[in-house]
């Protein structure tokens, strides 16, 4: 249930941000099918949001915090 909420939040936010930043992309990975990904990013619970190779959020992120995080990455280049 929480994974679906996180997926919906991320997909919706990125869709809106894609208008200004068309290069934004995302990939959903089911760690039950790819446990090596959980190990690589040290995911201890789900959902987890990894951004640019770093575990950015454990649990369902707040939309405002996720947007701020992404915008900071975009502006820093």
RAGI-V848833 format. One line per field, one symbol per residue. phi: phi as a letter, one per 20 degrees, with the letter a starting at -180 (. if undefined). A space follows every 50 residues. Layout:
# RAGI-V848833
phi->???
This chain:
# RAGI-V848833
phi->.fffffffffffffffffgecfefcbceceffecfffffgdlfdbdfcdd clmcfebdnfffgffffffffffffen
